[in-house]
């Protein structure tokens, strides 16, 4: 499996703009473009991974993210599948060139045609290379069946056009396959965002071995040989599947180490689409303080947007005015959990200030905070009893600790980005913020 050059990346606090997070894009360029158009100059767009496949605009999505310094992407299973597919296609260049010579395959060949020749390659190559040949062909197949036909067709086109050749320097400077491979290869598996309300970003699920302490140690020394993720951790971070309240371990067994819990730093993930047809895929996993952002935006034509700076949530995309009630309710759950997390951190800071004169500060704070057994209950203290009855698809009200006067019940329009998020009071943060599209 391919590995990142820098597997965990630390993002400093954004004091000039807003941090916006979304789930899997999967080649829906229209959704991404709508999202980018809503960003202010100093905003950051944080994506939980899976930029490509399934949707029709994979290459456009990748180029847009690569060329916009406001975009930060975690590496998911589809990025890894794409890299592995390209590497294995490179090893088949002599075989593919023979198919071109006989006009048996073209850049427009269907998936069935490509799979037919992959089977022929496997039958011939495994006589010489054995299991290695089968594994290599299977990695190409895996990408194909998960929406990667565009990668294989693009590779064939560039091979036919002479942008890909045999030898040490396989690619021309204008090769899109090289661009995709290089960009995906440098993406981190985990991002940790610092600030007043810190969060972690990982594609599928945070391995329990990656506690907040371990993540910080690796982020501070990312190139240390001792700070590389294991293959089990990478597979869990990119492939773990939700099964109700449980997470399947894709690592050949339970990962050892201290578990993450409800008091861990908030983690944002995707990978497991939540919908009315997949009730087992929870939006909020309170026991590990995790929020799932994958609303299947590649086929829904609207993307769930979480503003981490304001603690608010809404939708962007072509069909953002047609969002079903199910997704609006899920957005409310996310805002509920997000603001409970922010409230807890505010309370912890207040307690720390109160006991500052004492010598044993840590012990006093620990005694005053809820135990891990009650952490889930703490994270569910906020509610939506005050939510408005006319929730719109482009604005999900955040919970407010105080009832609003009648004349202020409707949120007032504001500019895309306040002059400085640090100037916003907690009261303003918990109010409905009607930022167009965000």
C-alpha positions in Angstrom: 0.0 0.0 0.0 1.2 3.5 -0.8 2.3 5.8 2.0 2.2 9.5 2.4 5.4 11.6 2.6 3.9 13.3 5.6 1.2 11.2 7.2 -0.1 13.6 9.8 -0.3 17.3 9.2 -0.9 20.1 11.7 -2.9 23.1 10.6 -2.4 26.3 12.6 -5.5 28.1 13.9 -7.2 30.2 11.3 -7.4 33.7 12.8 -8.3 35.5 9.6 -11.2 33.5 8.1 -13.5 30.6 8.6 -12.7 26.8 8.5 -15.3 25.0 6.5 -15.5 21.2 6.4 -17.3 18.9 3.9 -17.4 15.1 3.3 -16.5 12.9 0.3 -16.7 14.7 -3.1 -16.4 11.7 -5.4 -16.0 13.6 -8.7 -19.0 16.0 -8.3 -17.3 19.0 -9.7 -20.5 21.1 -9.7 -20.8 20.7 -5.9 -17.1 21.5 -5.3 -17.2 24.6 -7.6 -20.3 25.9 -5.8 -18.4 25.4 -2.5 -15.3 27.2 -3.7 -17.3 30.1 -4.9 -18.7 30.6 -1.4 -15.3 30.8 0.2 -13.8 34.1 1.2 -10.1 34.8 0.6 -9.0 33.7 4.1 -11.4 30.8 4.5 -10.1 27.2 4.5 -12.0 24.3 2.9 -11.2 21.0 4.7 -12.2 17.8 2.9 -12.2 14.4 4.6 -10.9 12.6 1.4 -12.3 10.7 -1.6 -12.0 13.4 -4.2 -12.4 11.2 -7.2 -14.4 8.3 -8.7 -18.2 7.7 -9.1 -19.0 11.3 -10.3 -18.1 12.5 -13.9 -15.7 15.2 -12.9 -12.9 13.5 -11.0 -10.0 15.1 -12.9 -11.5 18.6 -12.6 -12.1 18.1 -8.9 -8.5 17.0 -8.4 -7.1 20.0 -10.3 -9.3 22.5 -8.6 -8.2 21.2 -5.1 -4.6 21.1 -6.1 -4.6 24.6 -7.5 -6.4 26.3 -4.6 -4.3 27.0 -1.6 -7.5 27.4 0.6 -8.2 23.6 0.2 -6.9 21.0 2.5 -7.6 17.3 1.9 -7.2 14.1 3.9 -6.2 11.0 2.1 -8.9 8.3 1.8 -9.3 4.8 0.4 -10.1 6.1 -3.1 -6.8 8.2 -3.2 -4.9 5.0 -2.2 -6.8 2.9 -4.8 -6.0 5.4 -7.5 -2.3 5.5 -6.7 -2.0 1.7 -6.5 -3.9 1.4 -9.8 -1.5 3.8 -11.6 1.6 2.0 -10.2 0.3 -1.3 -11.5 -0.6 0.1 -14.9 3.0 1.3 -15.1 4.2 -2.2 -14.7 1.9 -3.3 -17.6 3.1 -0.7 -20.1 4.7 -3.3 -22.5 1.6 -5.4 -22.5 -0.7 -2.4 -23.1 1.4 -1.2 -26.0 1.0 -4.6 -27.7 -2.8 -4.2 -27.4 -2.6 -0.8 -29.0 -0.5 -2.2 -31.9 -3.2 -4.7 -32.5 -6.0 -2.2 -32.1 -7.5 -4.4 -29.3 -7.9 -1.6 -26.8 -8.4 2.2 -27.0 -8.7 5.1 -24.5 -12.5 4.7 -24.9 -12.6 1.0 -24.1 -15.4 0.0 -21.8 -14.9 -1.4 -18.3 -15.9 -4.9 -19.5 -13.3 -4.8 -22.3 -10.5 -3.7 -20.0 -11.4 -6.3 -17.5 -11.3 -9.0 -20.2 -7.7 -8.1 -21.0 -6.7 -7.8 -17.4 -7.8 -11.5 -17.0 -5.6 -12.4 -20.0 -2.6 -10.5 -18.5 -3.1 -12.2 -15.1 -3.2 -15.7 -16.7 0.0 -15.0 -18.6 1.9 -13.1 -16.0 1.2 -15.4 -13.0 3.1 -18.2 -14.8 6.2 -16.1 -14.3 5.4 -13.9 -11.2 2.8 -16.1 -9.4 0.8 -14.4 -6.6 2.4 -11.0 -7.3 0.8 -10.8 -10.7 -2.6 -11.6 -9.3 -2.3 -9.0 -6.6 -1.2 -6.4 -9.0 -4.1 -7.1 -11.4 -6.6 -7.2 -8.5 -5.5 -3.7 -7.4 -6.4 -2.4 -10.8 -9.7 -4.3 -10.7 -10.5 -2.9 -7.2 -10.2 0.7 -8.5 -12.2 -0.1 -11.6 -15.2 -1.5 -9.7 -15.1 1.5 -7.3 -15.5 4.1 -10.0 -11.9 4.2 -11.3 -12.6 3.6 -15.0 -11.6 7.3 -15.7 -8.1 6.6 -14.3 -7.5 3.6 -16.6 -8.9 5.4 -19.7 -6.8 8.5 -19.0 -3.7 6.3 -18.6 -4.5 4.6 -21.9 -5.0 7.9 -23.6 -1.7 9.3 -22.4 0.1 6.1 -23.3 -1.3 6.4 -26.8 -0.4 10.1 -27.0 3.2 9.5 -25.9 2.8 11.3 -22.5 3.6 8.0 -20.8 6.5 5.9 -21.9 8.8 3.1 -20.7 12.0 4.0 -18.8 13.0 6.0 -15.7 11.2 9.2 -16.7 7.8 7.7 -17.6 5.8 10.9 -17.8 5.9 14.1 -19.8 5.6 17.4 -17.9 2.0 17.9 -19.0 0.8 14.4 -17.9 -2.4 14.5 -15.9 -1.7 11.0 -14.6 1.5 12.2 -13.1 -0.3 15.2 -11.6 -2.9 12.9 -10.0 -0.3 10.5 -8.7 1.9 13.2 -7.3 -0.9 15.1 -5.7 -2.6 12.1 -4.1 0.8 10.8 -2.8 1.5 13.9 -0.7 -1.9 14.0 1.0 -1.8 13.3 4.7 -3.9 10.5 6.3 -4.7 12.7 9.3 -5.0 16.5 9.8 -5.2 18.1 13.2 -6.5 21.7 13.3 -5.4 23.8 16.2 -7.3 26.6 17.9 -9.9 27.4 20.5 -12.0 24.5 19.3 -9.5 22.0 17.8 -10.5 19.1 15.5 -8.9 16.1 13.8 -9.7 15.1 10.3 -9.4 11.5 9.0 -11.3 9.7 6.2 -13.1 6.7 7.7 -12.3 6.5 11.4 -9.5 7.4 13.8 -7.6 4.3 14.9 -7.9 4.0 18.6 -4.1 3.8 18.8 -4.0 7.4 17.5 -4.9 9.2 20.7 -4.6 13.0 20.7 -1.2 12.7 22.4 0.1 10.4 19.7 -1.3 12.5 16.9 0.5 15.6 18.4 3.8 13.7 18.7 3.7 12.5 15.1 2.6 16.0 13.8 5.4 17.6 15.6 8.0 15.1 14.2 6.4 13.8 11.0 9.5 12.4 9.4 10.8 10.4 12.3 11.1 6.7 11.6 9.3 6.0 14.8 6.4 8.2 13.9 5.1 6.4 10.8 1.6 4.9 10.8 1.4 1.1 10.6 -0.3 -0.5 7.7 -3.1 -1.6 10.1 -3.6 2.0 11.2 -3.7 3.3 7.6 -6.2 0.6 6.5 -8.4 1.4 9.5 -8.1 5.2 8.9 -9.2 4.8 5.2 -11.5 1.7 5.1 -13.2 1.3 8.5 -16.9 0.7 8.0 -19.8 1.8 10.3 -22.0 -1.0 11.7 -24.5 0.8 14.0 -22.7 1.9 17.1 -19.7 -0.3 16.2 -16.8 0.2 13.8 -15.5 -2.8 11.9 -11.8 -3.2 12.2 -10.2 -3.6 8.8 -6.8 -4.3 10.3 -6.9 -8.0 10.9 -7.9 -7.7 14.5 -8.5 -5.1 17.2 -5.8 -2.4 17.3 -4.0 -2.4 20.6 -3.5 0.7 22.7 -5.4 3.4 24.7 -8.9 3.9 23.3 -10.3 7.2 22.0 -13.4 8.3 24.0 -16.1 11.0 24.3 -13.5 13.4 25.8 -11.1 13.0 22.9 -10.6 15.9 20.4 -13.5 16.1 18.0 -12.8 14.1 14.8 -14.5 14.7 11.4 -14.8 11.7 9.0 -16.6 10.6 5.9 -16.6 7.3 4.0 -19.8 5.9 5.5 -22.7 7.5 3.6 -25.6 8.3 5.9 -29.1 8.1 4.3 -32.5 6.8 5.0 -31.4 3.6 3.4 -28.4 3.2 5.6 -29.6 3.8 9.2 -26.6 1.9 10.5 -24.3 4.8 9.4 -24.5 7.2 12.3 -24.0 11.0 11.8 -22.7 11.5 15.3 -20.6 8.8 17.2 -20.7 10.4 20.6 -18.7 7.6 22.3 -15.6 8.7 20.4 -16.6 12.3 19.7 -16.8 11.8 16.0 -18.9 13.5 13.3 -19.6 11.8 9.9 -20.0 14.3 7.0 -20.6 11.9 4.1 -24.1 12.7 2.9 -23.6 11.1 -0.5 -23.1 14.4 -2.2 -21.9 12.9 -5.4 -25.4 11.7 -6.3 -27.5 14.0 -4.2 -26.1 17.2 -5.9 -26.0 19.0 -2.5 -23.2 18.9 0.0 -23.5 19.2 3.8 -21.3 22.1 5.0 -20.0 22.5 8.6 -18.6 25.9 9.6 -16.2 25.0 12.3 -15.6 28.6 13.2 -19.2 29.5 13.9 -20.6 26.1 14.9 -23.2 26.2 12.2 -24.3 23.9 9.4 -26.1 24.1 6.0 -26.1 22.9 2.4 -24.5 24.0 -0.8 -25.0 22.7 -4.4 -27.3 22.6 -7.3 -30.1 21.0 -5.4 -29.5 22.8 -2.0 -33.1 24.1 -2.2 -34.5 20.5 -2.4 -32.8 18.9 0.6 -35.1 16.3 2.2 -36.1 16.7 5.9 -34.0 13.7 6.8 -30.7 15.5 5.9 -31.8 18.7 7.7 -32.5 16.6 10.8 -29.0 15.1 10.5 -27.5 18.6 10.2 -29.3 19.6 13.4 -27.7 16.6 15.1 -24.3 17.7 14.0 -24.8 21.3 15.1 -26.1 20.0 18.5 -23.0 17.8 19.0 -20.6 20.5 17.7 -21.9 23.2 20.0 -21.9 20.8 23.0 -18.3 20.1 22.3 -17.5 23.9 22.1 -19.5 24.5 25.3 -17.5 21.7 27.1 -14.2 23.3 26.0 -15.3 26.7 27.2 -16.3 25.2 30.6 -12.9 23.5 30.9 -11.1 26.7 30.2 -13.2 28.5 32.8 -12.5 25.8 35.4 -8.8 26.0 34.7 -8.8 29.8 35.2 -10.7 29.4 38.5 -8.2 26.9 40.0 -5.1 28.6 38.5 -3.8 29.7 42.0 -3.8 26.1 43.2 -0.6 24.0 42.9 -2.4 20.8 41.9 -4.4 22.3 39.0 -4.7 19.2 37.0 -6.0 17.1 39.8 -8.7 19.7 40.7 -9.8 20.1 37.1 -10.0 16.3 36.7 -12.1 16.0 39.8 -14.6 18.7 38.6 -15.0 17.3 35.1 -17.5 14.5 34.2 -16.1 11.0 34.1 -15.8 9.2 30.8 -18.8 7.2 31.7 -21.0 10.3 31.6 -19.2 11.9 28.7 -21.8 10.8 26.1 -24.5 12.4 28.2 -22.5 15.7 28.5 -22.1 15.8 24.7 -25.9 15.5 24.3 -26.9 18.4 26.6 -27.7 20.9 23.9 -31.1 20.5 22.2 -33.1 22.1 19.5 -36.2 23.0 21.6 -35.8 26.6 20.4 -35.3 25.7 16.7 -37.4 27.6 14.2 -40.2 25.7 12.4 -39.2 27.1 9.0 -35.8 25.5 8.6 -34.5 26.1 5.1 -32.1 23.9 3.2 -29.4 26.6 3.0 -29.5 27.3 6.8 -29.7 25.0 9.8 -30.2 26.9 13.0 -27.6 26.3 15.7 -29.0 25.9 19.3 -29.2 29.1 21.3 -28.9 29.1 25.1 -31.3 32.0 25.4 -34.7 32.5 23.8 -34.5 35.2 21.2 -37.0 38.2 21.2 -39.8 37.9 18.7 -38.5 40.5 16.4 -35.1 38.7 16.1 -36.4 35.2 15.5 -35.3 35.4 11.8 -31.5 35.4 11.3 -30.2 38.6 9.7 -28.0 38.5 6.6 -24.3 39.1 7.1 -21.2 39.3 5.1 -19.6 36.0 4.0 -16.8 36.3 6.6 -16.6 38.5 9.6 -13.5 40.7 9.8 -12.0 38.4 12.4 -13.5 35.2 13.9 -11.7 36.0 17.1 -13.9 39.0 17.6 -17.1 36.9 17.7 -18.6 36.4 21.1 -19.9 33.0 22.2 -23.4 34.4 22.1 -22.9 35.3 18.4 -21.4 31.9 17.7 -24.5 30.1 19.0 -26.9 32.2 17.0 -28.2 31.4 13.6 -25.8 32.9 11.1 -27.2 33.5 7.6 -24.1 33.5 5.5 -25.1 32.9 1.9 -24.4 29.3 1.1 -22.3 28.8 4.2 
